[in-house]
Amino acid sequence: MNSPLLLILIIFMLFKGIENIVALVNLRHIRQYGHLVPAGFAGFVDDRTLSRMRDYTVDHGRIDLLSSALDLVITIVFLFGGVLNWYNSWLTGLAWPPLVTGISFFLFLTYASFLLQIPFDLYNTFVIEEKYGFNRQTFALWLADAGKGLLLTTVIAGLLLWVALLIIAAVPNYWWLLLWLFMLFFKLFMLYISPYVIEPLFNKFTPIADKSLEEKIRNLLARAGLSISSVFTMDASRRSGHGNAYFSGIGHVKRIVLFDTLLEKNSEEEILGILAHEAGHWKKKHIAKRLVVMECVSFAALYLAWRFMQNDTLTAIFHISEPNVYVKLLLVGFCGVLAAFPCKPLFSFASRRHEWEADRFAVELTGNPRALARALARLGRDNLANLHPHPWYIALHYSHPPLPQRVRKLLAA
């Protein structure tokens, strides 16, 4: 193994090691403090609920660690053990048209990843989620969702790969710029059509039956200067007992989706508090800001990818006998993920800051901080959230502030 390859392997194992150590510290932390009732959760959780929250987090944490360990081994064998070179040479040797070979190169890897993930998905759904009373889907429904998801991935990924490879071949010196523009417009297009084409493939959306609540929602958002096309209820209870709500779409197709499980368990005041928080994201332009940041990152990443793909340095480091654009893209993507890892805490911090801003906006809009505090406490209880995450785990993974911190701040408002 040459020195650059050894260095990349060490960096990869270091970052994976950090992730796994942080995960283990987080599990130890909840075992140690999981019996304590955080401020604002008195009356919502008792000893039995706290025990279930701890066990639920630990059970998911263990299977996540197992999945991470398998990912580590497979990545090392595939990228550093010579399997990538064999795979690339085998596929190239089939002498298919270049476009077909390129699309197949990535789709076959996607299918392999999908198959490897199946045991973990099944265990999470039919063992852990079943154990804690969340799972409500049958194996037939799970299989149908998996099939539709794989088909959708094949169609969308196939289309994107087809366009990307055409652009790379047609404009070798400026493909990074044209591809960035294409991806930007494609993302915006998907935001528009997703509520009507993608989401209905997996769930049924019906206009909210409670017209009084719908009117209150519209009045609330009107006070925030927002208009929505529709308020829908989603049949989330077909699959899970978890509750949630979200905004979907963009522009004039923006709409609110409420899980039927949320409507069952929360009062009107609590639902309005949750939606006021979501409205805060739109009013504070968090969605647009995140899109701008991600597009700037994407622009820089594609430019750097183009620069690194101008020669065979990476393919030589990884001992690829037949360098081509497909394997170069894969290797640049892998190294890009490693380069981006140190930025994860920064992006997580920025996301948590947006959540605090959205909470403050919700309090200003409704004038009822206790309603949102109750809603968050109820969601934490009903979803068996981890109420005692370790600070390291928060810094690395949490896009939202921990629920106890949010509830405590709301109650002090």
SETI-113734 format. One record per residue (C-alpha): residue number from 1; residue in one letter; x, y, z. Coordinates in nm, 4 decimals, padded with zeros to 6 digits. Layout:
(rec NUM; "a"; (X; Y; Z))
...
% end
This chain:
(rec 1; "m"; (00.0000; 00.0000; 00.0000))
(rec 2; "n"; (00.1514; 00.3358; -00.1075))
(rec 3; "s"; (00.1895; 00.6228; 00.1394))
(rec 4; "p"; (-00.0956; 00.8458; 00.0048))
(rec 5; "l"; (-00.3385; 00.5508; 00.0102))
(rec 6; "l"; (-00.2322; 00.4616; 00.3636))
(rec 7; "l"; (-00.2862; 00.8233; 00.4702))
(rec 8; "i"; (-00.6388; 00.8277; 00.3217))
(rec 9; "l"; (-00.7169; 00.4976; 00.4959))
(rec 10; "i"; (-00.5934; 00.6353; 00.8294))
(rec 11; "i"; (-00.8061; 00.9515; 00.7894))
(rec 12; "f"; (-01.1129; 00.7438; 00.7009))
(rec 13; "m"; (-01.0664; 00.5135; 01.0007))
(rec 14; "l"; (-01.0002; 00.8124; 01.2270))
(rec 15; "f"; (-01.3248; 00.9837; 01.1293))
(rec 16; "k"; (-01.5207; 00.6584; 01.1580))
(rec 17; "g"; (-01.3570; 00.6010; 01.4942))
(rec 18; "i"; (-01.4628; 00.9463; 01.6134))
(rec 19; "e"; (-01.8218; 00.8811; 01.5076))
(rec 20; "n"; (-01.8336; 00.5451; 01.6851))
(rec 21; "i"; (-01.6646; 00.6717; 02.0020))
(rec 22; "v"; (-01.9094; 00.9629; 02.0210))
(rec 23; "a"; (-02.1983; 00.7180; 01.9711))
(rec 24; "l"; (-02.0683; 00.4934; 02.2514))
(rec 25; "v"; (-02.0210; 00.7925; 02.4840))
(rec 26; "n"; (-02.3783; 00.8988; 02.4062))
(rec 27; "l"; (-02.5148; 00.5536; 02.4967))
(rec 28; "r"; (-02.3166; 00.5509; 02.8197))
(rec 29; "h"; (-02.4454; 00.8994; 02.9008))
(rec 30; "i"; (-02.8121; 00.8039; 02.8681))
(rec 31; "r"; (-02.7579; 00.4901; 03.0761))
(rec 32; "q"; (-02.6114; 00.7110; 03.3494))
(rec 33; "y"; (-02.8601; 00.9995; 03.3401))
(rec 34; "g"; (-03.1649; 00.8553; 03.1639))
(rec 35; "h"; (-03.3585; 00.8176; 03.4927))
(rec 36; "l"; (-03.3627; 01.1948; 03.5603))
(rec 37; "v"; (-03.6681; 01.4050; 03.4681))
(rec 38; "p"; (-03.5579; 01.7221; 03.2829))
(rec 39; "a"; (-03.7108; 02.0583; 03.3690))
(rec 40; "g"; (-04.0435; 02.1057; 03.1932))
(rec 41; "f"; (-04.1100; 01.7329; 03.1572))
(rec 42; "a"; (-04.2661; 01.6788; 03.5002))
(rec 43; "g"; (-04.6153; 01.5468; 03.4449))
(rec 44; "f"; (-04.5239; 01.4230; 03.0963))
(rec 45; "v"; (-04.2828; 01.1456; 03.1839))
(rec 46; "d"; (-04.2676; 00.9019; 03.4721))
(rec 47; "d"; (-04.0130; 00.6379; 03.5706))
(rec 48; "r"; (-04.1572; 00.3814; 03.3302))
(rec 49; "t"; (-04.1533; 00.6269; 03.0367))
(rec 50; "l"; (-03.7981; 00.7348; 03.1149))
(rec 51; "s"; (-03.6927; 00.3692; 03.1210))
(rec 52; "r"; (-03.8560; 00.3143; 02.7799))
(rec 53; "m"; (-03.6880; 00.6262; 02.6400))
(rec 54; "r"; (-03.3490; 00.5040; 02.7589))
(rec 55; "d"; (-03.3978; 00.1506; 02.6271))
(rec 56; "y"; (-03.5338; 00.2741; 02.2922))
(rec 57; "t"; (-03.2289; 00.4972; 02.2395))
(rec 58; "v"; (-02.9906; 00.2207; 02.3443))
(rec 59; "d"; (-03.1543; -00.0390; 02.1178))
(rec 60; "h"; (-03.1355; 00.1907; 01.8152))
(rec 61; "g"; (-02.7823; 00.2944; 01.9089))
(rec 62; "r"; (-02.6610; -00.0646; 01.9159))
(rec 63; "i"; (-02.7993; -00.1499; 01.5724))
(rec 64; "d"; (-02.6595; 00.1782; 01.4353))
(rec 65; "l"; (-02.3146; 00.0849; 01.5678))
(rec 66; "l"; (-02.3409; -00.2556; 01.4025))
(rec 67; "s"; (-02.4428; -00.0923; 01.0734))
(rec 68; "s"; (-02.1517; 00.1525; 01.1027))
(rec 69; "a"; (-01.9064; -00.1320; 01.1676))
(rec 70; "l"; (-02.0290; -00.3172; 00.8597))
(rec 71; "d"; (-02.0009; 00.0013; 00.6530))
(rec 72; "l"; (-01.6432; 00.0445; 00.7759))
(rec 73; "v"; (-01.5424; -00.3097; 00.6779))
(rec 74; "i"; (-01.7127; -00.3002; 00.3373))
(rec 75; "t"; (-01.5647; 00.0402; 00.2498))
(rec 76; "i"; (-01.2133; -00.0731; 00.3422))
(rec 77; "v"; (-01.2460; -00.3954; 00.1427))
(rec 78; "f"; (-01.4057; -00.2253; -00.1573))
(rec 79; "l"; (-01.1924; 00.0882; -00.1878))
(rec 80; "f"; (-00.8660; -00.0167; -00.0271))
(rec 81; "g"; (-00.8696; -00.3929; -00.0849))
(rec 82; "g"; (-00.8745; -00.3976; -00.4650))
(rec 83; "v"; (-01.2452; -00.4778; -00.5161))
(rec 84; "l"; (-01.3112; -00.1398; -00.6795))
(rec 85; "n"; (-01.0419; -00.2089; -00.9393))
(rec 86; "w"; (-01.1890; -00.5525; -01.0122))
(rec 87; "y"; (-01.5440; -00.4106; -01.0334))
(rec 88; "n"; (-01.4384; -00.1293; -01.2649))
(rec 89; "s"; (-01.2386; -00.3616; -01.4907))
(rec 90; "w"; (-01.5227; -00.6152; -01.5052))
(rec 91; "l"; (-01.7833; -00.3542; -01.5970))
(rec 92; "t"; (-01.5570; -00.1869; -01.8516))
(rec 93; "g"; (-01.4781; -00.5256; -02.0048))
(rec 94; "l"; (-01.8449; -00.5795; -02.0900))
(rec 95; "a"; (-01.7949; -00.3263; -02.3721))
(rec 96; "w"; (-02.1313; -00.1583; -02.3227))
(rec 97; "p"; (-02.1861; 00.1941; -02.4591))
(rec 98; "p"; (-02.0094; 00.4487; -02.2356))
(rec 99; "l"; (-02.3336; 00.6030; -02.1082))
(rec 100; "v"; (-02.4778; 00.2627; -02.0169))
(rec 101; "t"; (-02.1549; 00.1634; -01.8441))
(rec 102; "g"; (-02.1423; 00.4869; -01.6430))
(rec 103; "i"; (-02.5039; 00.4677; -01.5301))
(rec 104; "s"; (-02.4688; 00.0974; -01.4453))
(rec 105; "f"; (-02.1482; 00.1646; -01.2506))
(rec 106; "f"; (-02.3347; 00.3762; -00.9949))
(rec 107; "l"; (-02.6718; 00.2008; -01.0038))
(rec 108; "f"; (-02.5187; -00.1395; -00.9292))
(rec 109; "l"; (-02.3452; 00.0109; -00.6261))
(rec 110; "t"; (-02.6769; 00.1653; -00.5176))
(rec 111; "y"; (-02.8491; -00.1726; -00.5439))
(rec 112; "a"; (-02.5713; -00.3401; -00.3443))
(rec 113; "s"; (-02.6048; -00.0775; -00.0707))
(rec 114; "f"; (-02.9822; -00.1248; -00.0704))
(rec 115; "l"; (-02.9494; -00.5025; -00.0258))
(rec 116; "l"; (-02.6962; -00.4648; 00.2558))
(rec 117; "q"; (-02.9266; -00.2226; 00.4374))
(rec 118; "i"; (-03.2331; -00.4501; 00.4231))
(rec 119; "p"; (-03.1524; -00.6557; 00.7385))
(rec 120; "f"; (-03.1040; -00.3375; 00.9425))
(rec 121; "d"; (-03.4263; -00.1820; 00.8104))
(rec 122; "l"; (-03.6201; -00.4978; 00.8873))
(rec 123; "y"; (-03.4736; -00.5232; 01.2373))
(rec 124; "n"; (-03.5433; -00.1561; 01.3115))
(rec 125; "t"; (-03.9005; -00.1813; 01.1854))
(rec 126; "f"; (-04.0191; -00.5232; 01.2950))
(rec 127; "v"; (-03.8114; -00.5716; 01.6091))
(rec 128; "i"; (-03.7267; -00.2358; 01.7709))
(rec 129; "e"; (-04.0214; -00.0274; 01.6490))
(rec 130; "e"; (-04.2537; -00.3236; 01.7105))
(rec 131; "k"; (-04.1143; -00.3735; 02.0620))
(rec 132; "y"; (-04.1948; -00.0155; 02.1611))
(rec 133; "g"; (-04.5367; -00.0032; 01.9958))
(rec 134; "f"; (-04.4513; 00.2259; 01.7041))
(rec 135; "n"; (-04.4643; -00.0087; 01.4076))
(rec 136; "r"; (-04.8031; -00.0361; 01.2375))
(rec 137; "q"; (-04.7035; -00.1579; 00.8934))
(rec 138; "t"; (-04.7185; -00.5079; 00.7601))
(rec 139; "f"; (-04.4331; -00.6770; 00.5809))
(rec 140; "a"; (-04.6300; -00.6410; 00.2559))
(rec 141; "l"; (-04.6509; -00.2643; 00.3041))
(rec 142; "w"; (-04.2806; -00.2460; 00.3928))
(rec 143; "l"; (-04.1971; -00.4448; 00.0796))
(rec 144; "a"; (-04.4151; -00.2200; -00.1355))
(rec 145; "d"; (-04.2491; 00.0929; 00.0049))
(rec 146; "a"; (-03.9036; -00.0553; -00.0496))
(rec 147; "g"; (-03.9895; -00.1502; -00.4074))
(rec 148; "k"; (-04.1314; 00.1929; -00.4884))
(rec 149; "g"; (-03.8325; 00.3604; -00.3256))
(rec 150; "l"; (-03.5874; 00.1535; -00.5258))
(rec 151; "l"; (-03.7772; 00.2151; -00.8499))
(rec 152; "l"; (-03.7915; 00.5881; -00.7791))
(rec 153; "t"; (-03.4196; 00.5936; -00.7016))
(rec 154; "t"; (-03.3454; 00.4087; -01.0257))
(rec 155; "v"; (-03.5483; 00.6528; -01.2360))
(rec 156; "i"; (-03.4215; 00.9735; -01.0745))
(rec 157; "a"; (-03.0592; 00.8609; -01.0332))
(rec 158; "g"; (-03.0566; 00.7168; -01.3836))
(rec 159; "l"; (-03.1825; 01.0457; -01.5278))
(rec 160; "l"; (-02.9325; 01.2541; -01.3305))
(rec 161; "l"; (-02.6434; 01.0271; -01.4242))
(rec 162; "w"; (-02.7452; 01.0296; -01.7899))
(rec 163; "v"; (-02.7521; 01.4109; -01.8010))
(rec 164; "a"; (-02.4333; 01.4453; -01.5942))
(rec 165; "l"; (-02.2328; 01.2060; -01.8106))
(rec 166; "l"; (-02.3584; 01.3715; -02.1278))
(rec 167; "i"; (-02.2505; 01.7139; -01.9982))
(rec 168; "i"; (-01.9093; 01.5844; -01.8892))
(rec 169; "a"; (-01.8483; 01.4294; -02.2307))
(rec 170; "a"; (-01.9778; 01.7289; -02.4278))
(rec 171; "v"; (-01.8113; 02.0118; -02.2333))
(rec 172; "p"; (-01.4980; 01.8690; -02.0683))
(rec 173; "n"; (-01.3623; 02.2060; -01.9524))
(rec 174; "y"; (-01.6820; 02.3574; -01.8106))
(rec 175; "w"; (-01.8960; 02.0584; -01.7174))
(rec 176; "w"; (-01.8712; 02.1475; -01.3472))
(rec 177; "l"; (-02.0481; 02.4799; -01.4075))
(rec 178; "l"; (-02.3191; 02.3420; -01.6366))
(rec 179; "l"; (-02.3784; 02.0463; -01.4067))
(rec 180; "w"; (-02.4139; 02.2792; -01.1075))
(rec 181; "l"; (-02.6736; 02.4868; -01.2940))
(rec 182; "f"; (-02.8632; 02.1771; -01.4018))
(rec 183; "m"; (-02.8670; 02.0360; -01.0456))
(rec 184; "l"; (-02.9860; 02.3691; -00.9048))
(rec 185; "f"; (-03.2833; 02.3842; -01.1416))
(rec 186; "f"; (-03.3565; 02.0153; -01.0860))
(rec 187; "k"; (-03.3723; 02.0632; -00.7074))
(rec 188; "l"; (-03.6097; 02.3576; -00.7430))
(rec 189; "f"; (-03.8211; 02.1574; -00.9872))
(rec 190; "m"; (-03.8410; 01.8684; -00.7408))
(rec 191; "l"; (-03.9521; 02.1049; -00.4641))
(rec 192; "y"; (-04.2443; 02.2062; -00.6849))
(rec 193; "i"; (-04.3552; 01.8621; -00.8001))
(rec 194; "s"; (-04.2753; 01.6541; -00.4909))
(rec 195; "p"; (-04.6079; 01.7247; -00.3137))
(rec 196; "y"; (-04.8008; 01.6066; -00.6195))
(rec 197; "v"; (-04.5816; 01.3313; -00.7648))
(rec 198; "i"; (-04.3394; 01.1894; -00.5046))
(rec 199; "e"; (-04.5126; 01.2136; -00.1671))
(rec 200; "p"; (-04.8446; 01.0555; -00.2797))
(rec 201; "l"; (-04.6546; 00.7431; -00.3862))
(rec 202; "f"; (-04.6036; 00.6565; -00.0192))
(rec 203; "n"; (-04.8839; 00.8262; 00.1741))
(rec 204; "k"; (-05.2426; 00.9344; 00.1346))
(rec 205; "f"; (-05.3104; 01.3060; 00.1771))
(rec 206; "t"; (-05.6593; 01.4323; 00.2509))
(rec 207; "p"; (-05.7842; 01.7847; 00.3271))
(rec 208; "i"; (-05.8034; 01.8359; 00.7015))
(rec 209; "a"; (-06.1484; 01.7446; 00.8292))
(rec 210; "d"; (-06.1476; 01.9929; 01.1184))
(rec 211; "k"; (-06.2356; 02.3142; 00.9336))
(rec 212; "s"; (-06.2238; 02.5166; 01.2540))
(rec 213; "l"; (-05.8604; 02.4140; 01.3086))
(rec 214; "e"; (-05.7836; 02.4824; 00.9417))
(rec 215; "e"; (-05.9214; 02.8361; 00.9768))
(rec 216; "k"; (-05.7105; 02.8951; 01.2877))
(rec 217; "i"; (-05.4024; 02.7698; 01.1026))
(rec 218; "r"; (-05.4679; 03.0017; 00.8077))
(rec 219; "n"; (-05.5257; 03.2986; 01.0404))
(rec 220; "l"; (-05.2072; 03.2197; 01.2315))
(rec 221; "l"; (-04.9983; 03.2048; 00.9149))
(rec 222; "a"; (-05.1677; 03.5159; 00.7736))
(rec 223; "r"; (-05.0458; 03.7059; 01.0814))
(rec 224; "a"; (-04.6973; 03.5847; 00.9893))
(rec 225; "g"; (-04.7415; 03.7090; 00.6346))
(rec 226; "l"; (-04.7550; 03.3599; 00.4873))
(rec 227; "s"; (-05.0141; 03.2012; 00.2616))
(rec 228; "i"; (-05.0569; 02.8300; 00.1962))
(rec 229; "s"; (-05.2427; 02.6445; -00.0741))
(rec 230; "s"; (-05.3813; 02.3658; 00.1465))
(rec 231; "v"; (-05.3776; 02.1976; 00.4865))
(rec 232; "f"; (-05.3591; 01.8181; 00.4615))
(rec 233; "t"; (-05.3700; 01.5224; 00.6950))
(rec 234; "m"; (-05.1282; 01.2379; 00.6160))
(rec 235; "d"; (-05.2036; 00.8761; 00.7012))
(rec 236; "a"; (-04.8800; 00.8314; 00.8973))
(rec 237; "s"; (-05.0545; 00.5859; 01.1320))
(rec 238; "r"; (-05.0488; 00.3205; 00.8564))
(rec 239; "r"; (-04.6775; 00.2845; 00.9177))
(rec 240; "s"; (-04.5836; 00.4293; 01.2544))
(rec 241; "g"; (-04.7079; 00.5770; 01.5788))
(rec 242; "h"; (-04.4620; 00.8680; 01.5597))
(rec 243; "g"; (-04.6144; 01.2140; 01.5228))
(rec 244; "n"; (-04.4949; 01.5165; 01.3255))
(rec 245; "a"; (-04.5912; 01.8032; 01.0936))
(rec 246; "y"; (-04.4120; 01.9788; 00.8087))
(rec 247; "f"; (-04.4356; 02.2351; 00.5303))
(rec 248; "s"; (-04.4159; 02.0911; 00.1803))
(rec 249; "g"; (-04.3572; 02.2459; -00.1593))
(rec 250; "i"; (-04.2392; 02.5949; -00.2482))
(rec 251; "g"; (-04.3939; 02.9174; -00.3714))
(rec 252; "h"; (-04.7642; 02.8982; -00.4519))
(rec 253; "v"; (-04.7724; 02.5208; -00.3991))
(rec 254; "k"; (-04.6583; 02.5501; -00.0363))
(rec 255; "r"; (-04.8832; 02.3464; 00.1919))
(rec 256; "i"; (-04.8994; 02.2134; 00.5474))
(rec 257; "v"; (-04.9041; 01.8427; 00.6222))
(rec 258; "l"; (-05.0149; 01.7155; 00.9647))
(rec 259; "f"; (-04.9584; 01.3545; 01.0656))
(rec 260; "d"; (-05.2862; 01.1989; 01.1758))
(rec 261; "t"; (-05.0969; 01.0725; 01.4811))
(rec 262; "l"; (-05.0166; 01.4343; 01.5737))
(rec 263; "l"; (-05.3836; 01.5333; 01.5491))
(rec 264; "e"; (-05.4788; 01.2431; 01.7750))
(rec 265; "k"; (-05.2426; 01.3352; 02.0590))
(rec 266; "n"; (-05.2060; 01.7153; 02.0593))
(rec 267; "s"; (-05.4392; 02.0001; 02.1442))
(rec 268; "e"; (-05.5188; 02.2827; 01.9009))
(rec 269; "e"; (-05.2913; 02.5223; 02.0913))
(rec 270; "e"; (-05.0036; 02.2764; 02.0714))
(rec 271; "i"; (-05.0543; 02.2151; 01.6989))
(rec 272; "l"; (-05.0633; 02.5897; 01.6345))
(rec 273; "g"; (-04.7416; 02.6270; 01.8359))
(rec 274; "i"; (-04.5688; 02.3623; 01.6247))
(rec 275; "l"; (-04.6853; 02.5242; 01.3004))
(rec 276; "a"; (-04.5818; 02.8690; 01.4232))
(rec 277; "h"; (-04.2326; 02.7245; 01.4694))
(rec 278; "e"; (-04.2379; 02.5882; 01.1134))
(rec 279; "a"; (-04.3637; 02.9245; 00.9891))
(rec 280; "g"; (-04.0624; 03.0795; 01.1602))
(rec 281; "h"; (-03.8323; 02.8862; 00.9294))
(rec 282; "w"; (-04.0065; 03.0350; 00.6262))
(rec 283; "k"; (-04.0338; 03.3862; 00.7691))
(rec 284; "k"; (-03.6686; 03.3904; 00.8737))
(rec 285; "k"; (-03.5766; 03.2533; 00.5301))
(rec 286; "h"; (-03.3931; 02.9564; 00.6814))
(rec 287; "i"; (-03.4868; 02.7320; 00.3891))
(rec 288; "a"; (-03.3528; 02.9829; 00.1370))
(rec 289; "k"; (-03.0363; 03.0450; 00.3422))
(rec 290; "r"; (-02.9641; 02.6735; 00.3676))
(rec 291; "l"; (-03.0213; 02.6345; -00.0044))
(rec 292; "v"; (-02.7796; 02.9184; -00.0805))
(rec 293; "v"; (-02.5131; 02.7725; 00.1500))
(rec 294; "m"; (-02.5522; 02.4240; 00.0064))
(rec 295; "e"; (-02.5376; 02.5537; -00.3488))
(rec 296; "c"; (-02.2187; 02.7458; -00.2707))
(rec 297; "v"; (-02.0708; 02.4278; -00.1257))
(rec 298; "s"; (-02.1924; 02.2315; -00.4282))
(rec 299; "f"; (-02.0416; 02.4889; -00.6668))
(rec 300; "a"; (-01.7014; 02.4674; -00.4969))
(rec 301; "a"; (-01.7179; 02.0881; -00.4723))
(rec 302; "l"; (-01.7932; 02.0424; -00.8427))
(rec 303; "y"; (-01.5143; 02.2806; -00.9387))
(rec 304; "l"; (-01.2666; 02.0932; -00.7198))
(rec 305; "a"; (-01.3934; 01.7635; -00.8611))
(rec 306; "w"; (-01.3206; 01.8905; -01.2121))
(rec 307; "r"; (-00.9708; 01.9956; -01.1098))
(rec 308; "f"; (-00.8897; 01.6618; -00.9456))
(rec 309; "m"; (-01.0280; 01.4691; -01.2436))
(rec 310; "q"; (-00.7927; 01.6376; -01.4905))
(rec 311; "n"; (-00.5323; 01.3702; -01.4271))
(rec 312; "d"; (-00.5012; 01.0129; -01.3022))
(rec 313; "t"; (-00.3480; 01.0913; -00.9622))
(rec 314; "l"; (-00.6356; 00.9534; -00.7571))
(rec 315; "t"; (-00.6830; 00.6439; -00.9688))
(rec 316; "a"; (-00.3095; 00.5754; -00.9440))
(rec 317; "i"; (-00.3218; 00.6083; -00.5641))
(rec 318; "f"; (-00.6080; 00.3554; -00.5495))
(rec 319; "h"; (-00.4373; 00.1232; -00.8018))
(rec 320; "i"; (-00.7080; 00.1490; -01.0699))
(rec 321; "s"; (-00.5806; -00.0208; -01.3837))
(rec 322; "e"; (-00.8408; 00.1296; -01.6206))
(rec 323; "p"; (-00.9045; 00.4937; -01.5217))
(rec 324; "n"; (-01.2310; 00.6407; -01.6487))
(rec 325; "v"; (-01.4669; 00.9211; -01.5557))
(rec 326; "y"; (-01.6961; 00.6935; -01.3517))
(rec 327; "v"; (-01.4338; 00.5661; -01.1126))
(rec 328; "k"; (-01.2791; 00.9131; -01.0877))
(rec 329; "l"; (-01.6159; 01.0581; -00.9841))
(rec 330; "l"; (-01.6533; 00.7899; -00.7179))
(rec 331; "l"; (-01.3068; 00.8464; -00.5734))
(rec 332; "v"; (-01.3400; 01.2244; -00.5770))
(rec 333; "g"; (-01.6773; 01.1899; -00.4036))
(rec 334; "f"; (-01.5289; 00.9645; -00.1354))
(rec 335; "c"; (-01.2397; 01.2025; -00.0690))
(rec 336; "g"; (-01.4830; 01.4945; -00.0694))
(rec 337; "v"; (-01.6874; 01.3300; 00.2053))
(rec 338; "l"; (-01.3716; 01.2901; 00.4127))
(rec 339; "a"; (-01.2769; 01.6548; 00.3554))
(rec 340; "a"; (-01.6260; 01.7684; 00.4611))
(rec 341; "f"; (-01.6366; 01.5653; 00.7831))
(rec 342; "p"; (-01.4688; 01.8330; 01.0026))
(rec 343; "c"; (-01.7416; 02.0763; 00.8906))
(rec 344; "k"; (-02.0256; 01.8616; 01.0303))
(rec 345; "p"; (-02.0285; 02.0310; 01.3732))
(rec 346; "l"; (-02.0377; 02.3725; 01.2043))
(rec 347; "f"; (-02.3391; 02.2844; 00.9895))
(rec 348; "s"; (-02.5122; 02.1216; 01.2877))
(rec 349; "f"; (-02.4517; 02.4355; 01.4959))
(rec 350; "a"; (-02.5961; 02.6590; 01.2224))
(rec 351; "s"; (-02.9036; 02.4366; 01.1974))
(rec 352; "r"; (-02.9579; 02.4447; 01.5757))
(rec 353; "r"; (-02.9295; 02.8226; 01.5684))
(rec 354; "h"; (-03.2090; 02.8353; 01.3104))
(rec 355; "e"; (-03.4244; 02.6193; 01.5377))
(rec 356; "w"; (-03.3772; 02.8640; 01.8248))
(rec 357; "e"; (-03.4792; 03.1498; 01.5948))
(rec 358; "a"; (-03.7885; 02.9585; 01.4844))
(rec 359; "d"; (-03.8843; 02.8949; 01.8487))
(rec 360; "r"; (-03.8524; 03.2658; 01.9286))
(rec 361; "f"; (-04.0631; 03.3536; 01.6249))
(rec 362; "a"; (-04.3326; 03.1063; 01.7349))
(rec 363; "v"; (-04.3479; 03.2689; 02.0793))
(rec 364; "e"; (-04.3781; 03.6166; 01.9243))
(rec 365; "l"; (-04.6460; 03.5005; 01.6817))
(rec 366; "t"; (-04.8667; 03.3049; 01.9238))
(rec 367; "g"; (-04.7843; 03.4777; 02.2512))
(rec 368; "n"; (-04.8121; 03.1336; 02.4080))
(rec 369; "p"; (-04.4688; 02.9814; 02.4791))
(rec 370; "r"; (-04.6165; 02.7207; 02.7136))
(rec 371; "a"; (-04.8234; 02.5675; 02.4336))
(rec 372; "l"; (-04.5119; 02.5037; 02.2234))
(rec 373; "a"; (-04.3269; 02.3801; 02.5343))
(rec 374; "r"; (-04.6099; 02.1323; 02.6034))
(rec 375; "a"; (-04.6123; 02.0230; 02.2389))
(rec 376; "l"; (-04.2372; 01.9579; 02.2398))
(rec 377; "a"; (-04.2540; 01.7730; 02.5718))
(rec 378; "r"; (-04.5420; 01.5621; 02.4415))
(rec 379; "l"; (-04.3591; 01.4859; 02.1161))
(rec 380; "g"; (-04.0500; 01.3882; 02.3125))
(rec 381; "r"; (-04.2519; 01.1569; 02.5341))
(rec 382; "d"; (-04.4635; 01.0026; 02.2603))
(rec 383; "n"; (-04.1645; 00.9512; 02.0276))
(rec 384; "l"; (-03.9412; 00.8227; 02.3110))
(rec 385; "a"; (-03.6787; 01.0866; 02.2332))
(rec 386; "n"; (-03.3412; 01.0886; 02.4048))
(rec 387; "l"; (-03.3768; 01.3551; 02.6751))
(rec 388; "h"; (-03.0126; 01.3245; 02.7827))
(rec 389; "p"; (-02.7891; 01.3342; 02.4718))
(rec 390; "h"; (-02.4183; 01.3837; 02.5348))
(rec 391; "p"; (-02.2770; 01.7251; 02.4317))
(rec 392; "w"; (-02.0333; 01.5585; 02.1893))
(rec 393; "y"; (-02.3176; 01.3757; 02.0166))
(rec 394; "i"; (-02.5193; 01.6976; 01.9999))
(rec 395; "a"; (-02.2269; 01.8843; 01.8427))
(rec 396; "l"; (-02.1691; 01.6185; 01.5774))
(rec 397; "h"; (-02.5205; 01.5053; 01.4873))
(rec 398; "y"; (-02.8008; 01.7234; 01.6257))
(rec 399; "s"; (-02.9662; 01.9552; 01.3754))
(rec 400; "h"; (-03.2147; 02.0552; 01.6510))
(rec 401; "p"; (-03.1322; 02.1637; 02.0060))
(rec 402; "p"; (-03.2119; 01.8908; 02.2609))
(rec 403; "l"; (-03.5766; 01.9008; 02.3667))
(rec 404; "p"; (-03.5062; 01.9724; 02.7357))
(rec 405; "q"; (-03.3101; 02.2852; 02.6418))
(rec 406; "r"; (-03.5901; 02.4099; 02.4155))
(rec 407; "v"; (-03.8624; 02.3377; 02.6700))
(rec 408; "r"; (-03.6667; 02.5021; 02.9528))
(rec 409; "k"; (-03.6076; 02.8161; 02.7440))
(rec 410; "l"; (-03.9725; 02.8351; 02.6363))
(rec 411; "l"; (-04.0989; 02.8039; 02.9935))
(rec 412; "a"; (-03.8660; 03.0876; 03.0959))
(rec 413; "a"; (-03.9958; 03.3173; 02.8182))
% end
